[in-house]
Amino acid sequence: MTGEDFRLPSAWRRTDPDQRPGGRTEVHYADLAAALELLGDPLAVAAAAHARVLNTLVEESAFRTDLLLGAAPGDIRALDLAPGTARTWRALVAHARRALDAPAPPAAERDPALLADRVLFAAEAAVLDKPDTARGHGLRVGLADGALVLVAGGFLAAAELDRLAALYRRVLERMAAAPDGDALAAVLTEGELHAVLRRWALGRSVTRESADVLELFRRQAARTPDAPAVRAEGRTTSYRELDERSTRIAHHLLARGARPEQPVGVCLRRGPDLLPVLLGVWKSGAPYLPLDADLPTARLRHMVERAGSALVVTHTEHLPALGAFDGVGYVLLDRDGPAIDARPTAPVQVEVGPAHLAYVIYTSGSTGEPKGVMVHHAGLANYVLWTALEYAARGTGGSPHFSSIGFDLGVPSLFTPLVVGQRVDLLPDPLDPADLGALLAEGGPYSFVKMTPGHLNMLSTDLEPEEAHGLAGLVIAAGDAFPAELARRWGDLAGPGGTPVATEYGPTEITVGNSGQVITRLPDDGLIPLGLPIPNTTMYVLDHRLEPVPDGVPGEVYVGGTGVARGYLGAPELTAERFRPDPYGVPGARLYRTGDRGRWRGGQLEFLGRTDHQVKIRGYRVEPGEVRGALQRRPQIGEAVVFAYPGPGGAQRLAAFVVPAPGHTVDPAAVRADLARDLPAYLVPADLLVVDEIPLTANGKVDTRGLRARIPSTQESRNR
């Protein structure tokens, strides 16, 4: 098994010239020698330990590094290792011996400047300091009598070399203690294990009362019955009116057969009926199923049928889009208005507990097949109570709602104001994105405004500085990658003391959001970190065996805690695949496998893209986010989007779309030539196109499908 060249983690690169470079250290293990001799010869044991440590630092189970068995530079050859295939330490030593004995060509001649993050393993530590054999490797490891000698170049700081030494010692101790023990289990030190599994990964533990969001609204309506609750289409509804209207709708739904656990479809635009219906569905005990009226009929049909909805609440105008469903009854608000108005306002007596479903919301899968996520009341209440403290408490103006009801990013804008006595401002539907800035400036100041980074980018160009300054107590950018440059641009626009910006992260399967924080310090470039876990939730970076990875090493993000959804409706196999038992939680706890790549950096969780967005270009593993970051470091480029697509022959190609920075022009050929000086050839986009703006979908995310249609090679392919 041959893998790619091993590279030290990029996050471990010494970027501060004041940091002391790595230097030299020794890992002594004479006290373990007797036990280690039972595993094999000293060189094979040392090579096995070396393989396991390197395997801790990469996502791949197989990789290639350099091996020096002699004393001359010509003796350096490739060493192919696959430690991820050895389940016990004994098997790992046997694998290392086979790798050492395997015939291999000499290592390819490379510019020493390209070896800064590469590793060399030597049979004799004495050769490590010879200038003609060092060759510029970022880490050189050699075997001495009862010790491993580690020599680091300028790539690693002394602190990282010390961490490596601790890892080597930890592995050797594990090998000596249990030769047939689990060689794939985490080998992190106790201090690092505590950081990545406890100190950074766990949100605060907060005791919540059993009240759901509906009960919190009821209590607020009793406290402030005459306060404005909803503004829509020029009409304002008070808390008393909203409470009474939703109760009448609940009675009507119950009469039509609504019951707990069976979703009631809601196909409504942002108008005066929306919140009374959503609350009325909850009062009937049922969960709601949001149905975006702009979706294709086939998609709506699929959602209603798969959810098993027997009722759909809508207006007559949406019936053509919904189509006819066997066994589905419609509550048409414009037709059934008199019957609903005749219903009582006496409280509905339906028992609903924290584990009951609050809503079922469909998300697109990687295959295009929508998945119905089952969200329960306990998870929703935990999230909404957090947003009440972190978002709504920053003002008194409530929040605007301008996203589709089928996009859970807008959930806090719908419900959080209603549990604290503030107003929900439903913006016109449909909404021309060009009007968003003016509408928000007119309706504010708000307590908070939640949007996608795409929307924030639009506002950063549409709003005047004074409008951005007083827009809200907080703006939150969520639902997509959040570039640091955009946060910086918003901060410059809003000015000192102006509207601050926060980040929030969380897949639908964790109930809207799992982490977030106000941005007080910006990274130099790249993306904004994902924030800290909210109360009663967890967030880990794990490998494919659910083992934690070290600080600075990429892995997959797993989230857990109160917010974890019940699973996917009618899809037990997919639920089992994505929702895993939590090995670090209480019995019965589960984790959701997000499919997002991330890494810890000293307590900050950095987003590195999707695991399913990694591609191979010319045989090399490529993360488009790395290329995007390189583009955005160019002063003439304001925004950039990078993704892979199959070229005319089927091979993957990189495409980049860039928006010039204000006052600049972009020459695609010059940019590609400039990138080629910093990046390997396979990371330079084959297509680089200049656009006036990055197009967004209706939900405010980057419209990659629309961008892909602009690539000349794909247009030519369609025309053939």
N, C-alpha and C positions, 0 to 999 in steps of 0.2 A: 504494500500500500504506500503510494507516494503522495505526499501532500505539498502544500506551498511552502516557500521559505518561511521559517519562523521569524517573527519580528517582535521585538519587545513592545509592550503596550505604549501607544502613542501618548497616553495620559501620563506616563512616567518620564517623559522627556524633560530634561532640565532646561527650563525656559528662563529662569532668573539667573543672571550672571553672578549674583551674590551667593547663590547656592554652591556649597562645596561639592566639586565633582566626586564621583564614586570612589575612585582609588582602589585599594586592595583590602581584602579581609579574608579570614580563614574560618572554616566550619570544622571544628574538631569533633571527632566521634570515636576516639580510641576506646572510650568506655563502652561502645556498642560493638566493637570489632568481633568479639567472640560470637555474638548472636548473628551478626551479618555474614560471617563466614559460612554459616549453615545454608545461606541462600545461594551462594555462588562465589566466583572469584571476585577479588576487589574491584577490578575494572568494570565488570558487568554490573555489580551492585551500585557503583558510583554512577554509571551510565543510566541505570534504571531510576535512581533518585533524580538525576538530571532531567530525564524524560518526564517524570511526574511533575516536577516543579514547572517546567516549561508548559506542560499541558494545563496547569492551573492558570496560566496567563493568556491562553488563547481559547477561542470557541471551537476550533477544529480538533478532531480526535487524532488526526495524523498530520505530520508536518516534517519539513526537512531542515536540518541545520548542518553546521560544518564540524568535521571531525579531524583531529590531528593525532595520528598514531606514532609518527616518527618525530624527527627534529628539524626537518627542512620544510620550507614553504611548499615545495612540490608534493609533500606527503598529505596535504590537506585534501580531504575528499568529502563528498556528501554523506550525511548520515540520515537515513529515513527512519522515523520513529512513529509508532502508532500506539502510544500508551493507553489510549481510550479503549483498546481491545482487550487489555489484560485486567481481569477482575481481582486477582490476588497479587500480593507482592512477589510471591514465588514465580507466578506467571509473568510478571513484569520483568523480573531479572532474566528469565529465559528469553523473553522478547528482546531485551537489550543485548544479550549475547548474540542472538541471531543477527541483529542489526549491525553489530560490530564486525561480525564475520562475513556479512554479505558483501559480494563484490560490488564495487561502485566506482564510477568514473571520478577523476579528480574534480574538485569543486571548480565551477566556472570562474574564469578570471573576471574580477569585478573591480571597479574603481573603489579604492578604500573609502571614499566619501559616501558610497552607497552602502557601506557595512555598519554605519553608526548604530543601527537598531538590530543588527544580526548577532548571532551567538556562535561561539567556537568552544567545543569540548576537546580537551587534550588528555592523552593518556599519562603524560608526565607534566606536573605543574611547573617544572623547571624551565620549560620552553616558553611559558606564557610571556615572559618579559623580554624575549629576544625580539628586536625590532623587525627582523626579517620574517618573523612568523606571526606577529600580532595582526598585521593587515588591517587594522582599524576597526575590528569588531567591537560592538558596544558592550559586550560581556564575554569574558573568557573564563572558562571553568576548567581547572586541572586537578588531577589526582595526585596527592602527596601521601606520605606515610601517616595514616590515621587522620587525614584531614582532606577537605576540599578547599582549594584556593580559588577565590573569586576576584577577578580583576575587571574593573569597569572603566570604560572610556568616558568621554565627555557627555554621552547621551544621558547617563543615569546620575542622579545626585546621590550623595553619600547616604541619605536617609532611605532611598529606594534600594541601594545595595544592602543596607542592613536588613531591610524587609526580606530581600531574597535570601540572605544568609539564614534568617530565621525559618524560612520555608524549607530550605535544604535540611536544616537540622530537624525540623518537624517530620519531614518525610523519612529521614533515616531512623528516627525514633520509632515511627510507626512500623517500618520494615522490621526492625529488630524485635519489637514487642510481639508482633503477630504475623509471621511469614505468610500465613494463609488468610490474613485479614483482608478487608475490603480496600483495594487499592484505588478505587474510584471515589471514595468518600472525600469530603473536603479536608484539606490539610492546612487550613488557615490557623494562625496563632490564636490563642484565646482572646487577646485584646481585639484583633480584627474581627473575629467571629462575633464578639459582643457588639461591635460597632455596626456591622452589616445586617445582623439579625435582630438587634434590640434597639440600640441607641438611635440609629437612623431610620430603621424600617418600621417602627411602631408609632402610630399616632397616640395621643393621650387617651387614657382610659377614662371615659366620662359616663356616669350613670344617667341613663335616660328614662324618663317616665314612659309608660306604655302608650301614651296618647299619640295618635297618628296625626298627619297634617290636617285632615278634616276636623278632628276634635280641636286642634289648635286654632283653626279658623273659627269654629263655633264659639270658643271662649273669647276670641278677639271681637267677634260680632256682638257678643253680649256686653263687652266693655265699651265699644265705640260704635253703637248702632247707626249713628247719623254721619259718621266719617265717610268720605269718598273711598270706595273700594276699587272701582273699575272705571276707566274712561275709554270709550270706544265710539267711533263715528260721531263725535261731537256730543255724546250723551255720557253723563256720569251716574253711576249706580252706587248707592250707599251700601254699607255692610248689612243693614237690616234688609234692604231690597234683595241683595245678592243671596242672603241666607234664606229668605222666604221663597224666592224664585227657584233656587236649587232644591228646596224641600218639595215644592210642587212637582218639579220634574222627577224627583226621586219617587214620589207616590205614583206618578204616571208610568214610570219604568217598571216599578214593582207590579203594577196592574198588567203590564205587558209581558211579565215573566222574568224580569231581571233578577239575578241571584249571585251570591258570592262565587268567585272563581271562574265565572263565565264572562268573557270580555264583551263589553258593549261598544260597538264601533261608534266613533265620533268623527264625522266628516263635516267640518265647519271651518270657515275662515275666521280671521281675527275680528270678531264683531261682538256686540252686546250679548249674544247667546253663548259664547264659548265657555266662559268660566261658570256660569250657572249650570251648564250641562255637565262639565267635568266634575264639579262638586256634587251635582245631582246623581251622577253615576256612582260616585263613592257613597253617597247617602243610601243608595239602594243596595249597597253591599258589594256591588260588582266592580271589577277593574275596567278601566277604559282602554280602548284600542284606538290610537290616533290614526286617522286616515287623511292624508294630504290630498285635497281636492284636485291638485295639479298633477297627480301621478297618473300614469296610463291606466286604463280600465283593467287590463290584464293583471297589473300589479295590485291594484285595489282588490280585485276578485281573489287573487291568491292569498292576500293577507286576511280577508274576512273568512274565507273558507278554512284556511289553516288554523286560524284562531278559534274556530267554532262559534263565531258570534251569531246569536239568534236575533239580535237587535242592532240596528244602526240608527243613530240620531243624526239628522242632516236637514237640509233644505231641499225643496223641490228642484231647484236649479242644478243640484249636484247629481240627481238621479241618472242622467245620461252617462256621466263619468263612472258612476258606480256599477251600472248595469243591473241585470236581474239576477237574483240569487234564490235558489230553491231553499226553502226553510228559513229565510231571513226576513224578519219584519222590520218595517221602517217607522220611525217616529219622525214625522215631517213637521218641524217647528212652525213653519208658516201655515200649514194646514191644520195641525192639531193644537194651535194656540188656545182656542176657547176651552178645549177639554183640559189642557194643562192648567189654565188659569182657574178652573173650577176645582182643582185639587186642593186639599187642605194644607195648611202650613204647620200642622202639629208635627212634632218630631217623629221621624221614622224610626221604628224599633227593629233594627237589624244588627245582629252581633257580628262584628268583624274584628279579628285579632291582628297582632303585628305580623304574623306569618302569612296572612292572606295577601292576594295579589292586589297591587295598587294600579298597575297598568301593564300592558303587553305592548312592546314597541319593536317594530321591525327594523333591522339594520341589514345592509348589504354584506354578503359574505364575499370572500375572495373569488368564489366561483360565480358570483352574481345572483345566487339563490338567497332571497331574504330570510333572515333568521328572527324568529319572535322571541325577544328577551323578556323573561317573566320577572318583574320587579315587585318586591313585596313592600308593605307599609313600613316595616321597621327600618329598612334601608333608606327609604325615602325620607322618613322623619329625621333620621340621624343626619342626613345630608342637609335638609332644609333648615334644621336648627343650627347647624354650623354656618350656613350662609346668612342666617338671621343675625348672628353675632359678628361675622366677619365682613359682610356686605351691607345689609340693610341698616346696621347700626351706624353707618358712616353718614347718614343724612336722614331726611324726613320725606323726601320726594318720591319714594317708591322706585319702580323700575319700568323701563319700556320693554315691550315684547314685540319682536319683529321677525322671528324665525318661524319656520313651519312647525305645527304641533307634532309632526312626525320626527322632529330633531330634538333630542332630549337636552341639548345645550340650553334651550330656553326654559327648562323646567323651573329654575329658581326665579326667573323673571315673572312667571305665572303665579307661583304659590308663596314665595318667601315674603313679599310685601303683605300678603293677607294674614300672616301669623303675627305681624307686629303692628298692624293698624295703619299701614301705608297703602298707596294706590298702585294698581297695575295699569299701565298706559299701553293699550293695544294700538299699535300703529296700523295705518291703512293696509289692506290686503286685497289685491296684490300691491306690492310696493316697488317703485322704481328705485334701484339702488342709488341713483343720482340724487334722490330726494332725502336720503337717510340723514345726512348731516344737518340739513335745515330743520327737519322734523325733530331731531334730538335737541338741537339748540333751542328750538321754540318750546319744547315740552319740559326741559330741565329747569333748574338743576335737579338731578335724580340722586337717590341714595347710591345706586350702582347701575351700571350698564354692562351687560355681559354680551360678548360678541365673538366672532372668529378673528384671528389675526388679519384675514383678508378684509373684513369690515373695518378694523382699526386702521389698516393701511389707507383705505378710502377716506376715513375721517381725518387722517393726518394731512391729507391734501385738500379736503373740502372745507374744513373748519378754519375760522380765523383764530388767532392766538387767544383772544379774550373768550371766545366761545369754548375752546378746549380747556382753558384754565378753570372755568366754572361749570363744566358740563355735569360732573357728578362727584360724589364722595370717593368713588372708585370705578375704574373701568377694568374689566376682566377679559383677557384674550384667551380663548380656549378652543378645543376642537380641531386644531391643526398645529403644525410646527410653528413656533413663535421665534422669529429671528431677533437677535439682540439689537441689530441695527434699527428695526422697527420700533422697539421699546425706547431706544435712544432718541429716535426722531419724534416720538410722541412726547417724551419728556421735554425735549427742546421746544416743542410747540406749546405745551401746556404751561411751561415756565415754572420757576420756583414757587412752591406752595400751591401749584395747580393740581388738576385731577391726576392722582397717582394711577399706576397701572399694575395689575396683578396677573399672575398666570394660574391656570387651573388645568389639571390633567385627570383624565379618567375615561375609560371606555364605557359604553352603555351598560355593559355587564356588571359594572361596579356601582350602579345607580348614580349616573351623571358625573360625579367627580370623586376622586380618591385622594387628591393632593392639590396643594396650591399655596401661594404666598404672595404678598406684595413685593414687588421688585424694588429693592433698595440699592443693589450693587449689580452693575451690568458686566457680563463677561466681555472680553475684548472683541470677540466675534462669535460666529456660530449661533446656536440656539439657546433660548432661555431655559434654565433647568426646570425640572418638572415640579419642584416645590416639595413640601413636607406632607406626610400622611395626615389626613384630617382625623379628628377624634374617632376612636373605635375602629380604625382601619389599619391595614398593614401594606407594605410595599417592599418587595424583595427583588434583587437581581440574582438570578439563578442560572445554572447550566441545565442541560437536557435531563439530568438526573435529579433535578430540584436541589442541587447542592449550591451553596453560596459561592460567589466568585469574589476575588479580592478587590479592594478599592482601586479604581482606575482601570479595571478589566471589563470589557463588554460582556453582557449576558442578556437573557430575556427578562423582561419586567413581569412579575407576578404580583397581583393585588388581592387583598383579602380583608376579612373583617365583616362588620355588620352590613356593609353595602353590597356584598356579593349577591347577585341575582340568583333566583332559584334554578335557572338554567334556560334552555331553549325549548319553547313549546312544541311538543310533538316530535322532538328530536333527541331521544335518549342517548344515542351513540355519539352525536356531536357534543352533547352536554358532558358526557364522560370524557371526551377528548380534551375539552377546553377547561372544564371545572375539575380541579384535582384536589384530593385530600391535602390538607395543610400539615406538613410534617413539623411545623414550628408553632402551631396553635393549639388550642384546647381540643379535646376529643370532639370529632364531628365537624370541626372547622374546615373550610374549603378555600382554595386559591383559584383565581381566574388567570389563565395563561393569556396575556394580552397580545402576543405577537409583536410587541414593540421591543426594540433593542435599547439598552441603556447601560450606564455605568455610574457607580458612585465616584465622586471626587470630593473627598473630605467632608462628607455629609450632604453634598448637593447631588441630586440624581439628574444626570445629563441624558437627554433624549438623543438617540443615534439613528433613528429611522425604524422602518419596519423590517422584521425578519424576512418577510416575503418580498421586500423591495431590493434585497441584495441580489446582485446579478453577477454573472461571469462575462467579462469582456476580454476576448483573446486569451481565455483560460485563467484570468486573474479575477479574484473576488473583489467586487467594487461596491462601495456604499455611495450612492448618488449625493448624500448629504455632505460628504467630504469635498466633492467637486463644487457643490453649491457654496460651501464656505469659502473655498479658494476664489470663486468668482466675486463674492460679495466683499472680499478684501480689496478688490480693485476700486480705486476712488471714482472711476467713471461709471461704475455700476451701482444702481440703487437697489434693485431687487433681482433675484434669480430663482429659477425653478429648473431642476435637473431630474430627468428620469430616463429609464432605458426602454427601448422598444425594438422589436425584431426588424432588421433591415431587409432589403429585397431578397437576399439569399437565406434569410432565416436567422443569421447571426445577430446577437444583441449589439445595439449601438447606443451611445449616450447622446441625448439631445438636451440642449440648454436654451432657455428663453430668458433674456435679460431686459430689464427696463433701465434706461440711462438715468444716472443721478442728475438732479436739477443742474442745468447749466453745462451739461456734458453731452458728448456724442460717443457712440460706441462703434468701433470698427471691428466686426467679427473676426476677420483674419488676424488683425493685430492682437486681439484678446487671446485667440487660440495660440498664437506664437508666444505670447507672454506666459500663458499657462504651461506651455511645453518646457519653459525654463525651470518651472517649479515642480511639475507633476510628471510622473511616468506617462509615456505615450498613450497607454490604454485608459488613462483617466482624463485625457483631453477630449471633450465632446466632439463627435463626428459632425454634429449639426449645432450651430450656434446662431440663433435668430434674435433679432432685436424687435421688441414689441412696445407699444405705448403703455400698456398696463397688463397685469396678470389677470386673466378672466376668472371669474368665480362662478360656482354653481349657485343654485337658489339658496342653499344653506350656508353660503359664504366660504366654501372651501375651494381650493385651486381646481379649476376645470382642466384636468390633464387630458381628458378626451378631446376637448376643443383645441387644446394646444397641439396635440399630436396630429390633428387634421391639417395643421398649417405646415408641417414638415414637408418640404418638396419631395423627398423620396417616397413618403407614404402617399402623397397625391399622385405621383407617377405610377405607383403600384396599383392604385385604384383605377387609373385610366387605362391600364394595360388590359 
